[in-house]
Amino acid sequence: MSAIVASAPNLKLPLYAPVTCLDAADRICPGIVQHIGRLPAIEPLELTFADLLRLRHRAPHVALDVAHVIALALPTPTMPGGLAVATVVPELYADFDLHVNPIGE
């Protein structure tokens, strides 16, 4: 993952991090959110009320961070191909039609 983050600015590749996932990561590894926040390649994505309604419609029973990723990654009129999901737990997204890239821990 660090290689992707390091090369993203050179490739003009946006890397999005839902704020709910940043919160979950910081609960697992305290302090990591401050580190991630300093990386210019990472763009945090906020959770809006519209996002909350959409994610609860699409994934009513999954954890908030996972549902946030699903809602953001699904195709939209402005992003018909959706967004790819990079995760160490790809099985969380198996029931959704998403492009998932498993990554090592």
Contacts in CASP RR format, 6 or more apart in sequence:
PFRMAT RR
TARGET T0000
AUTHOR 0000-0000-0000
METHOD contacts of the structure
MODEL  1
MSAIVASAPNLKLPLYAPVTCLDAADRICPGIVQHIGRLPAIEPLELTFA
DLLRLRHRAPHVALDVAHVIALALPTPTMPGGLAVATVVPELYADFDLHV
NPIGE
1 86 0 8 1.000
1 103 0 8 1.000
1 104 0 8 1.000
4 13 0 8 1.000
4 15 0 8 1.000
4 86 0 8 1.000
5 15 0 8 1.000
5 39 0 8 1.000
5 41 0 8 1.000
5 42 0 8 1.000
6 41 0 8 1.000
7 13 0 8 1.000
8 14 0 8 1.000
8 15 0 8 1.000
8 41 0 8 1.000
9 40 0 8 1.000
9 41 0 8 1.000
13 41 0 8 1.000
14 43 0 8 1.000
15 41 0 8 1.000
15 42 0 8 1.000
15 43 0 8 1.000
16 42 0 8 1.000
16 43 0 8 1.000
16 44 0 8 1.000
16 45 0 8 1.000
16 72 0 8 1.000
16 83 0 8 1.000
17 36 0 8 1.000
17 42 0 8 1.000
17 43 0 8 1.000
17 44 0 8 1.000
17 45 0 8 1.000
18 44 0 8 1.000
18 45 0 8 1.000
18 47 0 8 1.000
18 65 0 8 1.000
18 68 0 8 1.000
18 69 0 8 1.000
18 72 0 8 1.000
19 44 0 8 1.000
19 45 0 8 1.000
19 46 0 8 1.000
19 47 0 8 1.000
19 68 0 8 1.000
20 47 0 8 1.000
20 64 0 8 1.000
20 65 0 8 1.000
20 68 0 8 1.000
21 65 0 8 1.000
21 68 0 8 1.000
21 69 0 8 1.000
22 33 0 8 1.000
22 36 0 8 1.000
22 44 0 8 1.000
23 33 0 8 1.000
23 65 0 8 1.000
24 63 0 8 1.000
24 65 0 8 1.000
25 32 0 8 1.000
25 33 0 8 1.000
25 36 0 8 1.000
26 32 0 8 1.000
26 33 0 8 1.000
36 42 0 8 1.000
37 44 0 8 1.000
45 68 0 8 1.000
45 72 0 8 1.000
47 64 0 8 1.000
47 68 0 8 1.000
51 68 0 8 1.000
51 71 0 8 1.000
51 72 0 8 1.000
54 71 0 8 1.000
55 64 0 8 1.000
55 67 0 8 1.000
55 68 0 8 1.000
55 70 0 8 1.000
55 71 0 8 1.000
56 67 0 8 1.000
58 67 0 8 1.000
58 70 0 8 1.000
58 71 0 8 1.000
58 74 0 8 1.000
58 96 0 8 1.000
59 66 0 8 1.000
59 67 0 8 1.000
59 70 0 8 1.000
59 71 0 8 1.000
59 96 0 8 1.000
62 70 0 8 1.000
62 92 0 8 1.000
66 92 0 8 1.000
66 93 0 8 1.000
69 85 0 8 1.000
69 87 0 8 1.000
69 93 0 8 1.000
70 93 0 8 1.000
70 96 0 8 1.000
70 98 0 8 1.000
72 83 0 8 1.000
73 82 0 8 1.000
73 83 0 8 1.000
73 84 0 8 1.000
73 85 0 8 1.000
73 93 0 8 1.000
73 96 0 8 1.000
73 98 0 8 1.000
73 99 0 8 1.000
74 82 0 8 1.000
74 96 0 8 1.000
74 97 0 8 1.000
74 98 0 8 1.000
75 81 0 8 1.000
75 82 0 8 1.000
76 82 0 8 1.000
81 99 0 8 1.000
82 98 0 8 1.000
82 99 0 8 1.000
83 99 0 8 1.000
84 98 0 8 1.000
84 99 0 8 1.000
84 100 0 8 1.000
84 101 0 8 1.000
85 93 0 8 1.000
85 98 0 8 1.000
85 99 0 8 1.000
85 100 0 8 1.000
85 101 0 8 1.000
86 101 0 8 1.000
86 103 0 8 1.000
87 93 0 8 1.000
87 100 0 8 1.000
87 101 0 8 1.000
87 102 0 8 1.000
87 103 0 8 1.000
88 102 0 8 1.000
88 103 0 8 1.000
88 104 0 8 1.000
88 105 0 8 1.000
90 100 0 8 1.000
90 101 0 8 1.000
90 102 0 8 1.000
93 100 0 8 1.000
94 100 0 8 1.000
END
